[in-house]
Amino acid sequence: MITFLQGQLVEKQPTRVVLEVHGVGYEALIPLSSFDRLPLEGAACRLLTYEHIREDAHVLFGFMTAAERSMFVMLMSTSGVGPKIALAALSGLRVSELTQSIVQGDVKRLSSISGIGRKLAERMVVELKDKVSQADA
């Protein structure tokens, strides 16, 4: 499992980055919240990662903070939430806002995120409320 990458930021876009680590370019998909914290291209960068392995693809997801990565993993533990929706959730709301919405059962706010409908938002609240509360404690 690749836990982090540290190297030179070669390319950055709102949804993806390329990091050169010892001559190898790694592409990682990122949420908008991480994009805002990235250094300038050419600068040194450390990116926390989550490696998603499927039968047909190996995809790296990158995060600037441990809280973002932790929330990403927690969101993916919800049935019906894959990496694409988890990334959209982190792009739509900050980690603190997601946590607050889940704890307060704010289905309306969660369903305002692209790709998350009312039923999925309700499922997220039911399945994550206890996990999020324990993580904050």
N, C-alpha and C positions, 0 to 999 in steps of 0.2 A: 504494500500500500504506500502510495506517495503521500506524505503528510504535509510537506511544504516544498516550495521551490524558492531558491535564492539566487539571483543573478541580475543581468542587465535587462531592463524593460525595453524591448525592441519595437513593439507596436502596441498601441492601446486604442480601443474603440469602446463605445458604451456597453457592449455586450461581450467583448472578448479581448484577451491580451495575448501577446507572445513574449515569453521570457526566455532569454538565452542563458543556459546554465552549462558552463564548460563546453561550449561549441555546439550544444544541442538546443534547438528551438522548441519550446513547449507551448502549446496553445491551451488556454484555459477559458472557459466561459465564466463570466462574472455578472453579479447583480449591479444595478446602477449605484447602489450604496457603496460598493467597493470602488467603482470607477471614479467617484468623487474624491477618494482618498489616495489614488495612485500618484506616484511622482511623475515628473516629466520623462518623456521617451529618452533613452540613453542613460538614465540614472539607475542606481542600484535599487533593487526591489526584492522584498520578501513577501511571498504569497502563500497563505495557508490553502491547502487543497483538499478536495474530496474526489476520489477516483471512482467513477461509476462504470462498472464493467457489465456489458451485455454480450449476448451471443454475437451480435453483429458490429459492436463498437466499444471502444474504450474512450471515455470522455473525462477530461479533468475539469473540475469546477473550482474556481479560485475565489478567495475571500481575504479581505484586508484585516479582519478581526476574528477572533475565536468565537465571539458571540454570533456573528453571521454564519459561520460554519456550523456551529452547534444548532442554531435555529433551522438551517437548511436540512440537516440530518433529522431533526425532530419533525419537521414538516413532511419529509419523505416517509416517515413511519406511519403516516395517516393513509388508510386505504383510499386509493384513487388519486393520490398525490405522487407524481413522479418528479424527476429533476427539473423538467421544464416549468411545471407549475410552482415548485418550490422556489426556483430562481425568479419567476414572475412575482411571487409574493414578496421576496426580499427587494425586488426592484420597485414594488408599489408602496411598501411601507417600511419604515425603519424597524429594527429588531424590537426596540422598546414599544413601538406602536403595535406591532404584531402580537407581542406578549400581552399588552394591555387589552387588545381586542379579543384575544382568546380567553383570557381570564374573566373579562366582563361579559363574554358571550355576545359580542357586537357582530352579529352575522351580517348586518347591512354593510358595515365597513369592510369586512373580509370579502364579501361578494362584490365589492367595488373594484377588486383587483382583476385584471384581465385574465380570463381562463378559469376563474373561480365563481361558480354559480352558488345559488342559495343552499342547495342540498350539500354541496361539498363544504361550504363554509360552516354549516351546522355540524357536519361530521368532524371537521377540524376542531371545533369548539369541544365537542363531546370527547374525542379521542386525545386531545392535547391539553385540556384544562389542568388535569392533575400533573402531567409531566412538566408543564411550564411552571406551575406553582412550586413544584419540588426543585426545579432547576434554579429558581430565584432564591430559594431558602438557603 
